[in-house]
Amino acid sequence: MIGTLRDAGTGIAPPRRPRAGEWLDARTDNAHTGRWDRLARNAAQTAVLIAARF
């Protein structure tokens, strides 16, 4: 999933094996899983803001 989902057509970085700590803390590796964590966090915050208006 990491290799296929991540750089689909963007060509940012070739896949590489993450080091031991990167599995635990995705924030240290922005080019990889950190981007998806940020996307999920932003989506959650947006949903909360929209729900708060109603």
LUMLUMDREN-2810 file (N, C-alpha, C; in Angstrom, 1 decimal):
<atoms>
<atom><aa>M</aa><ch>A</ch><at>N</at><xx>0.8</xx><yy>-1.2</yy><zz>0.0</zz></atom>
<atom><aa>M</aa><ch>A</ch><at>CA</at><xx>0.0</xx><yy>0.0</yy><zz>0.0</zz></atom>
<atom><aa>M</aa><ch>A</ch><at>C</at><xx>0.9</xx><yy>1.3</yy><zz>0.0</zz></atom>
<atom><aa>I</aa><ch>A</ch><at>N</at><xx>2.0</xx><yy>1.2</yy><zz>0.7</zz></atom>
<atom><aa>I</aa><ch>A</ch><at>CA</at><xx>2.8</xx><yy>2.4</yy><zz>0.8</zz></atom>
<atom><aa>I</aa><ch>A</ch><at>C</at><xx>3.3</xx><yy>2.8</yy><zz>-0.5</zz></atom>
<atom><aa>G</aa><ch>A</ch><at>N</at><xx>3.9</xx><yy>1.9</yy><zz>-1.3</zz></atom>
<atom><aa>G</aa><ch>A</ch><at>CA</at><xx>4.5</xx><yy>2.2</yy><zz>-2.6</zz></atom>
<atom><aa>G</aa><ch>A</ch><at>C</at><xx>3.5</xx><yy>2.6</yy><zz>-3.6</zz></atom>
<atom><aa>T</aa><ch>A</ch><at>N</at><xx>2.3</xx><yy>2.0</yy><zz>-3.6</zz></atom>
<atom><aa>T</aa><ch>A</ch><at>CA</at><xx>1.3</xx><yy>2.2</yy><zz>-4.7</zz></atom>
<atom><aa>T</aa><ch>A</ch><at>C</at><xx>0.5</xx><yy>3.4</yy><zz>-4.4</zz></atom>
<atom><aa>L</aa><ch>A</ch><at>N</at><xx>0.0</xx><yy>3.5</yy><zz>-3.2</zz></atom>
<atom><aa>L</aa><ch>A</ch><at>CA</at><xx>-1.0</xx><yy>4.6</yy><zz>-2.9</zz></atom>
<atom><aa>L</aa><ch>A</ch><at>C</at><xx>-0.3</xx><yy>6.0</yy><zz>-2.8</zz></atom>
<atom><aa>R</aa><ch>A</ch><at>N</at><xx>1.0</xx><yy>5.9</yy><zz>-2.3</zz></atom>
<atom><aa>R</aa><ch>A</ch><at>CA</at><xx>1.7</xx><yy>7.2</yy><zz>-2.0</zz></atom>
<atom><aa>R</aa><ch>A</ch><at>C</at><xx>2.0</xx><yy>8.0</yy><zz>-3.2</zz></atom>
<atom><aa>D</aa><ch>A</ch><at>N</at><xx>2.9</xx><yy>7.6</yy><zz>-4.0</zz></atom>
<atom><aa>D</aa><ch>A</ch><at>CA</at><xx>3.4</xx><yy>8.4</yy><zz>-5.1</zz></atom>
<atom><aa>D</aa><ch>A</ch><at>C</at><xx>2.8</xx><yy>8.1</yy><zz>-6.4</zz></atom>
<atom><aa>A</aa><ch>A</ch><at>N</at><xx>1.5</xx><yy>8.0</yy><zz>-6.5</zz></atom>
<atom><aa>A</aa><ch>A</ch><at>CA</at><xx>0.8</xx><yy>7.6</yy><zz>-7.7</zz></atom>
<atom><aa>A</aa><ch>A</ch><at>C</at><xx>0.8</xx><yy>8.8</yy><zz>-8.7</zz></atom>
<atom><aa>G</aa><ch>A</ch><at>N</at><xx>1.8</xx><yy>8.8</yy><zz>-9.5</zz></atom>
<atom><aa>G</aa><ch>A</ch><at>CA</at><xx>1.9</xx><yy>9.9</yy><zz>-10.5</zz></atom>
<atom><aa>G</aa><ch>A</ch><at>C</at><xx>2.5</xx><yy>11.2</yy><zz>-10.1</zz></atom>
<atom><aa>T</aa><ch>A</ch><at>N</at><xx>3.0</xx><yy>11.3</yy><zz>-8.8</zz></atom>
<atom><aa>T</aa><ch>A</ch><at>CA</at><xx>3.6</xx><yy>12.5</yy><zz>-8.4</zz></atom>
<atom><aa>T</aa><ch>A</ch><at>C</at><xx>5.1</xx><yy>12.5</yy><zz>-8.6</zz></atom>
<atom><aa>G</aa><ch>A</ch><at>N</at><xx>5.7</xx><yy>11.4</yy><zz>-8.5</zz></atom>
<atom><aa>G</aa><ch>A</ch><at>CA</at><xx>7.1</xx><yy>11.3</yy><zz>-8.7</zz></atom>
<atom><aa>G</aa><ch>A</ch><at>C</at><xx>8.0</xx><yy>12.1</yy><zz>-7.7</zz></atom>
<atom><aa>I</aa><ch>A</ch><at>N</at><xx>7.5</xx><yy>12.0</yy><zz>-6.4</zz></atom>
<atom><aa>I</aa><ch>A</ch><at>CA</at><xx>8.3</xx><yy>12.8</yy><zz>-5.4</zz></atom>
<atom><aa>I</aa><ch>A</ch><at>C</at><xx>9.5</xx><yy>12.0</yy><zz>-4.9</zz></atom>
<atom><aa>A</aa><ch>A</ch><at>N</at><xx>9.3</xx><yy>10.8</yy><zz>-4.5</zz></atom>
<atom><aa>A</aa><ch>A</ch><at>CA</at><xx>10.4</xx><yy>10.0</yy><zz>-4.0</zz></atom>
<atom><aa>A</aa><ch>A</ch><at>C</at><xx>10.3</xx><yy>8.6</yy><zz>-4.3</zz></atom>
<atom><aa>P</aa><ch>A</ch><at>N</at><xx>11.3</xx><yy>7.9</yy><zz>-4.6</zz></atom>
<atom><aa>P</aa><ch>A</ch><at>CA</at><xx>11.2</xx><yy>6.4</yy><zz>-4.8</zz></atom>
<atom><aa>P</aa><ch>A</ch><at>C</at><xx>11.0</xx><yy>5.7</yy><zz>-3.5</zz></atom>
<atom><aa>P</aa><ch>A</ch><at>N</at><xx>10.3</xx><yy>4.6</yy><zz>-3.5</zz></atom>
<atom><aa>P</aa><ch>A</ch><at>CA</at><xx>10.0</xx><yy>3.9</yy><zz>-2.2</zz></atom>
<atom><aa>P</aa><ch>A</ch><at>C</at><xx>11.3</xx><yy>3.4</yy><zz>-1.6</zz></atom>
<atom><aa>R</aa><ch>A</ch><at>N</at><xx>11.4</xx><yy>3.5</yy><zz>-0.3</zz></atom>
<atom><aa>R</aa><ch>A</ch><at>CA</at><xx>12.5</xx><yy>3.0</yy><zz>0.5</zz></atom>
<atom><aa>R</aa><ch>A</ch><at>C</at><xx>12.0</xx><yy>2.3</yy><zz>1.7</zz></atom>
<atom><aa>R</aa><ch>A</ch><at>N</at><xx>12.8</xx><yy>1.5</yy><zz>2.3</zz></atom>
<atom><aa>R</aa><ch>A</ch><at>CA</at><xx>12.4</xx><yy>0.8</yy><zz>3.5</zz></atom>
<atom><aa>R</aa><ch>A</ch><at>C</at><xx>12.5</xx><yy>1.8</yy><zz>4.7</zz></atom>
<atom><aa>P</aa><ch>A</ch><at>N</at><xx>11.4</xx><yy>2.0</yy><zz>5.5</zz></atom>
<atom><aa>P</aa><ch>A</ch><at>CA</at><xx>11.5</xx><yy>2.9</yy><zz>6.6</zz></atom>
<atom><aa>P</aa><ch>A</ch><at>C</at><xx>12.4</xx><yy>2.3</yy><zz>7.7</zz></atom>
<atom><aa>R</aa><ch>A</ch><at>N</at><xx>13.1</xx><yy>3.2</yy><zz>8.5</zz></atom>
<atom><aa>R</aa><ch>A</ch><at>CA</at><xx>13.9</xx><yy>2.7</yy><zz>9.6</zz></atom>
<atom><aa>R</aa><ch>A</ch><at>C</at><xx>12.9</xx><yy>2.4</yy><zz>10.7</zz></atom>
<atom><aa>A</aa><ch>A</ch><at>N</at><xx>13.5</xx><yy>1.9</yy><zz>11.8</zz></atom>
<atom><aa>A</aa><ch>A</ch><at>CA</at><xx>12.7</xx><yy>1.3</yy><zz>12.9</zz></atom>
<atom><aa>A</aa><ch>A</ch><at>C</at><xx>11.7</xx><yy>2.3</yy><zz>13.5</zz></atom>
<atom><aa>G</aa><ch>A</ch><at>N</at><xx>12.2</xx><yy>3.5</yy><zz>13.7</zz></atom>
<atom><aa>G</aa><ch>A</ch><at>CA</at><xx>11.4</xx><yy>4.5</yy><zz>14.4</zz></atom>
<atom><aa>G</aa><ch>A</ch><at>C</at><xx>10.3</xx><yy>5.1</yy><zz>13.6</zz></atom>
<atom><aa>E</aa><ch>A</ch><at>N</at><xx>10.4</xx><yy>5.0</yy><zz>12.2</zz></atom>
<atom><aa>E</aa><ch>A</ch><at>CA</at><xx>9.4</xx><yy>5.6</yy><zz>11.4</zz></atom>
<atom><aa>E</aa><ch>A</ch><at>C</at><xx>8.1</xx><yy>4.9</yy><zz>11.4</zz></atom>
<atom><aa>W</aa><ch>A</ch><at>N</at><xx>8.1</xx><yy>3.6</yy><zz>11.7</zz></atom>
<atom><aa>W</aa><ch>A</ch><at>CA</at><xx>6.8</xx><yy>2.9</yy><zz>11.8</zz></atom>
<atom><aa>W</aa><ch>A</ch><at>C</at><xx>6.0</xx><yy>3.5</yy><zz>13.0</zz></atom>
<atom><aa>L</aa><ch>A</ch><at>N</at><xx>6.7</xx><yy>3.9</yy><zz>14.0</zz></atom>
<atom><aa>L</aa><ch>A</ch><at>CA</at><xx>6.0</xx><yy>4.3</yy><zz>15.2</zz></atom>
<atom><aa>L</aa><ch>A</ch><at>C</at><xx>5.6</xx><yy>5.8</yy><zz>15.2</zz></atom>
<atom><aa>D</aa><ch>A</ch><at>N</at><xx>6.4</xx><yy>6.7</yy><zz>14.6</zz></atom>
<atom><aa>D</aa><ch>A</ch><at>CA</at><xx>6.1</xx><yy>8.1</yy><zz>14.6</zz></atom>
<atom><aa>D</aa><ch>A</ch><at>C</at><xx>6.1</xx><yy>8.6</yy><zz>13.1</zz></atom>
<atom><aa>A</aa><ch>A</ch><at>N</at><xx>4.9</xx><yy>8.6</yy><zz>12.5</zz></atom>
<atom><aa>A</aa><ch>A</ch><at>CA</at><xx>4.8</xx><yy>9.0</yy><zz>11.1</zz></atom>
<atom><aa>A</aa><ch>A</ch><at>C</at><xx>5.1</xx><yy>10.5</yy><zz>10.9</zz></atom>
<atom><aa>R</aa><ch>A</ch><at>N</at><xx>5.1</xx><yy>11.3</yy><zz>11.9</zz></atom>
<atom><aa>R</aa><ch>A</ch><at>CA</at><xx>5.4</xx><yy>12.7</yy><zz>11.8</zz></atom>
<atom><aa>R</aa><ch>A</ch><at>C</at><xx>6.8</xx><yy>13.0</yy><zz>11.4</zz></atom>
<atom><aa>T</aa><ch>A</ch><at>N</at><xx>7.7</xx><yy>12.0</yy><zz>11.7</zz></atom>
<atom><aa>T</aa><ch>A</ch><at>CA</at><xx>9.1</xx><yy>12.2</yy><zz>11.3</zz></atom>
<atom><aa>T</aa><ch>A</ch><at>C</at><xx>9.4</xx><yy>12.0</yy><zz>9.9</zz></atom>
<atom><aa>D</aa><ch>A</ch><at>N</at><xx>8.4</xx><yy>11.5</yy><zz>9.1</zz></atom>
<atom><aa>D</aa><ch>A</ch><at>CA</at><xx>8.7</xx><yy>11.2</yy><zz>7.7</zz></atom>
<atom><aa>D</aa><ch>A</ch><at>C</at><xx>7.5</xx><yy>11.8</yy><zz>6.9</zz></atom>
<atom><aa>N</aa><ch>A</ch><at>N</at><xx>7.7</xx><yy>13.0</yy><zz>6.6</zz></atom>
<atom><aa>N</aa><ch>A</ch><at>CA</at><xx>6.6</xx><yy>13.7</yy><zz>5.9</zz></atom>
<atom><aa>N</aa><ch>A</ch><at>C</at><xx>6.4</xx><yy>13.3</yy><zz>4.5</zz></atom>
<atom><aa>A</aa><ch>A</ch><at>N</at><xx>7.4</xx><yy>12.8</yy><zz>3.8</zz></atom>
<atom><aa>A</aa><ch>A</ch><at>CA</at><xx>7.3</xx><yy>12.4</yy><zz>2.4</zz></atom>
<atom><aa>A</aa><ch>A</ch><at>C</at><xx>6.6</xx><yy>11.1</yy><zz>2.3</zz></atom>
<atom><aa>H</aa><ch>A</ch><at>N</at><xx>6.3</xx><yy>10.4</yy><zz>3.4</zz></atom>
<atom><aa>H</aa><ch>A</ch><at>CA</at><xx>5.7</xx><yy>9.1</yy><zz>3.3</zz></atom>
<atom><aa>H</aa><ch>A</ch><at>C</at><xx>4.4</xx><yy>9.1</yy><zz>4.0</zz></atom>
<atom><aa>T</aa><ch>A</ch><at>N</at><xx>4.3</xx><yy>8.4</yy><zz>5.1</zz></atom>
<atom><aa>T</aa><ch>A</ch><at>CA</at><xx>2.9</xx><yy>8.3</yy><zz>5.8</zz></atom>
<atom><aa>T</aa><ch>A</ch><at>C</at><xx>2.5</xx><yy>9.5</yy><zz>6.4</zz></atom>
<atom><aa>G</aa><ch>A</ch><at>N</at><xx>3.4</xx><yy>10.5</yy><zz>6.7</zz></atom>
<atom><aa>G</aa><ch>A</ch><at>CA</at><xx>3.0</xx><yy>11.7</yy><zz>7.4</zz></atom>
<atom><aa>G</aa><ch>A</ch><at>C</at><xx>2.0</xx><yy>12.5</yy><zz>6.6</zz></atom>
<atom><aa>R</aa><ch>A</ch><at>N</at><xx>2.1</xx><yy>12.4</yy><zz>5.3</zz></atom>
<atom><aa>R</aa><ch>A</ch><at>CA</at><xx>1.2</xx><yy>13.2</yy><zz>4.4</zz></atom>
<atom><aa>R</aa><ch>A</ch><at>C</at><xx>-0.3</xx><yy>12.7</yy><zz>4.6</zz></atom>
<atom><aa>W</aa><ch>A</ch><at>N</at><xx>-0.4</xx><yy>11.4</yy><zz>4.8</zz></atom>
<atom><aa>W</aa><ch>A</ch><at>CA</at><xx>-1.8</xx><yy>10.8</yy><zz>4.9</zz></atom>
<atom><aa>W</aa><ch>A</ch><at>C</at><xx>-2.3</xx><yy>11.1</yy><zz>6.3</zz></atom>
<atom><aa>D</aa><ch>A</ch><at>N</at><xx>-1.4</xx><yy>11.1</yy><zz>7.3</zz></atom>
<atom><aa>D</aa><ch>A</ch><at>CA</at><xx>-1.9</xx><yy>11.5</yy><zz>8.6</zz></atom>
<atom><aa>D</aa><ch>A</ch><at>C</at><xx>-2.4</xx><yy>12.9</yy><zz>8.7</zz></atom>
<atom><aa>R</aa><ch>A</ch><at>N</at><xx>-1.7</xx><yy>13.8</yy><zz>8.0</zz></atom>
<atom><aa>R</aa><ch>A</ch><at>CA</at><xx>-2.1</xx><yy>15.2</yy><zz>7.9</zz></atom>
<atom><aa>R</aa><ch>A</ch><at>C</at><xx>-3.4</xx><yy>15.3</yy><zz>7.2</zz></atom>
<atom><aa>L</aa><ch>A</ch><at>N</at><xx>-3.6</xx><yy>14.5</yy><zz>6.1</zz></atom>
<atom><aa>L</aa><ch>A</ch><at>CA</at><xx>-4.8</xx><yy>14.6</yy><zz>5.4</zz></atom>
<atom><aa>L</aa><ch>A</ch><at>C</at><xx>-6.0</xx><yy>14.1</yy><zz>6.2</zz></atom>
<atom><aa>A</aa><ch>A</ch><at>N</at><xx>-5.8</xx><yy>13.1</yy><zz>7.0</zz></atom>
<atom><aa>A</aa><ch>A</ch><at>CA</at><xx>-6.9</xx><yy>12.6</yy><zz>7.8</zz></atom>
<atom><aa>A</aa><ch>A</ch><at>C</at><xx>-7.2</xx><yy>13.5</yy><zz>9.0</zz></atom>
<atom><aa>R</aa><ch>A</ch><at>N</at><xx>-6.2</xx><yy>14.2</yy><zz>9.5</zz></atom>
<atom><aa>R</aa><ch>A</ch><at>CA</at><xx>-6.4</xx><yy>15.1</yy><zz>10.6</zz></atom>
<atom><aa>R</aa><ch>A</ch><at>C</at><xx>-7.2</xx><yy>16.3</yy><zz>10.1</zz></atom>
<atom><aa>N</aa><ch>A</ch><at>N</at><xx>-6.8</xx><yy>16.8</yy><zz>8.9</zz></atom>
<atom><aa>N</aa><ch>A</ch><at>CA</at><xx>-7.5</xx><yy>18.0</yy><zz>8.3</zz></atom>
<atom><aa>N</aa><ch>A</ch><at>C</at><xx>-8.9</xx><yy>17.6</yy><zz>8.0</zz></atom>
<atom><aa>A</aa><ch>A</ch><at>N</at><xx>-9.2</xx><yy>16.4</yy><zz>7.5</zz></atom>
<atom><aa>A</aa><ch>A</ch><at>CA</at><xx>-10.6</xx><yy>16.0</yy><zz>7.2</zz></atom>
<atom><aa>A</aa><ch>A</ch><at>C</at><xx>-11.4</xx><yy>16.0</yy><zz>8.5</zz></atom>
<atom><aa>A</aa><ch>A</ch><at>N</at><xx>-10.8</xx><yy>15.4</yy><zz>9.6</zz></atom>
<atom><aa>A</aa><ch>A</ch><at>CA</at><xx>-11.5</xx><yy>15.3</yy><zz>10.8</zz></atom>
<atom><aa>A</aa><ch>A</ch><at>C</at><xx>-11.8</xx><yy>16.7</yy><zz>11.4</zz></atom>
<atom><aa>Q</aa><ch>A</ch><at>N</at><xx>-10.8</xx><yy>17.6</yy><zz>11.3</zz></atom>
<atom><aa>Q</aa><ch>A</ch><at>CA</at><xx>-11.1</xx><yy>19.0</yy><zz>11.9</zz></atom>
<atom><aa>Q</aa><ch>A</ch><at>C</at><xx>-12.1</xx><yy>19.7</yy><zz>11.1</zz></atom>
<atom><aa>T</aa><ch>A</ch><at>N</at><xx>-12.1</xx><yy>19.5</yy><zz>9.7</zz></atom>
<atom><aa>T</aa><ch>A</ch><at>CA</at><xx>-13.1</xx><yy>20.1</yy><zz>8.9</zz></atom>
<atom><aa>T</aa><ch>A</ch><at>C</at><xx>-14.5</xx><yy>19.6</yy><zz>9.2</zz></atom>
<atom><aa>A</aa><ch>A</ch><at>N</at><xx>-14.6</xx><yy>18.3</yy><zz>9.4</zz></atom>
<atom><aa>A</aa><ch>A</ch><at>CA</at><xx>-15.9</xx><yy>17.7</yy><zz>9.8</zz></atom>
<atom><aa>A</aa><ch>A</ch><at>C</at><xx>-16.4</xx><yy>18.3</yy><zz>11.1</zz></atom>
<atom><aa>V</aa><ch>A</ch><at>N</at><xx>-15.5</xx><yy>18.5</yy><zz>12.1</zz></atom>
<atom><aa>V</aa><ch>A</ch><at>CA</at><xx>-15.9</xx><yy>19.0</yy><zz>13.4</zz></atom>
<atom><aa>V</aa><ch>A</ch><at>C</at><xx>-16.4</xx><yy>20.4</yy><zz>13.2</zz></atom>
<atom><aa>L</aa><ch>A</ch><at>N</at><xx>-15.7</xx><yy>21.2</yy><zz>12.4</zz></atom>
<atom><aa>L</aa><ch>A</ch><at>CA</at><xx>-16.0</xx><yy>22.6</yy><zz>12.2</zz></atom>
<atom><aa>L</aa><ch>A</ch><at>C</at><xx>-17.4</xx><yy>22.7</yy><zz>11.5</zz></atom>
<atom><aa>I</aa><ch>A</ch><at>N</at><xx>-17.6</xx><yy>21.9</yy><zz>10.5</zz></atom>
<atom><aa>I</aa><ch>A</ch><at>CA</at><xx>-18.9</xx><yy>21.9</yy><zz>9.8</zz></atom>
<atom><aa>I</aa><ch>A</ch><at>C</at><xx>-20.0</xx><yy>21.5</yy><zz>10.8</zz></atom>
<atom><aa>A</aa><ch>A</ch><at>N</at><xx>-19.8</xx><yy>20.5</yy><zz>11.6</zz></atom>
<atom><aa>A</aa><ch>A</ch><at>CA</at><xx>-20.8</xx><yy>20.0</yy><zz>12.5</zz></atom>
<atom><aa>A</aa><ch>A</ch><at>C</at><xx>-21.1</xx><yy>21.0</yy><zz>13.6</zz></atom>
<atom><aa>A</aa><ch>A</ch><at>N</at><xx>-20.1</xx><yy>21.8</yy><zz>13.9</zz></atom>
<atom><aa>A</aa><ch>A</ch><at>CA</at><xx>-20.3</xx><yy>22.8</yy><zz>15.0</zz></atom>
<atom><aa>A</aa><ch>A</ch><at>C</at><xx>-21.2</xx><yy>23.9</yy><zz>14.5</zz></atom>
<atom><aa>R</aa><ch>A</ch><at>N</at><xx>-21.4</xx><yy>24.1</yy><zz>13.2</zz></atom>
<atom><aa>R</aa><ch>A</ch><at>CA</at><xx>-22.2</xx><yy>25.2</yy><zz>12.7</zz></atom>
<atom><aa>R</aa><ch>A</ch><at>C</at><xx>-23.7</xx><yy>24.9</yy><zz>12.8</zz></atom>
<atom><aa>F</aa><ch>A</ch><at>N</at><xx>-24.0</xx><yy>23.6</yy><zz>12.9</zz></atom>
<atom><aa>F</aa><ch>A</ch><at>CA</at><xx>-25.4</xx><yy>23.1</yy><zz>12.9</zz></atom>
<atom><aa>F</aa><ch>A</ch><at>C</at><xx>-25.9</xx><yy>22.8</yy><zz>14.2</zz></atom>
</atoms>
